[in-house]
Amino acid sequence: MTNIERITDMEQCFDRVNVALRALEEAVDTITSLEEDILKLDAYYSGDEWKTDFRSDELGLLPQDLKRGVLSEDAIWNLLGRVDGVKHRMLDFVMTDLG
């Protein structure tokens, strides 16, 4: 590989990492700013309020036009699982880099 080819290759690597890192920084800023929402959803789903709301929906006591995705039996569970999965992936990445 000539020095021109090597420099061109390294510039492409640099540009790809730079673009991805900027996107990751924005995503990390966004998700960390939502930590309170994540904790609130976790408390709601694991507490009695979700069960009460779910039961009200089953009994037809809620307005038909009410958005109720959080009452899906899997929606919050899956979302919180995805949050944990991303945290573990980030931790694995950091630990691999440190090791």
Residue pairs with C-beta under 8 A, 6 or more apart in sequence:
1 9
31 83
31 86
38 80
38 83
41 70
41 76
41 79
41 80
42 76
42 80
44 50
44 70
44 76
45 70
45 76
45 77
45 80
50 70
50 71
50 76
53 62
53 70
53 71
54 71
54 73
56 62
57 68
57 71
62 68
69 75
70 76
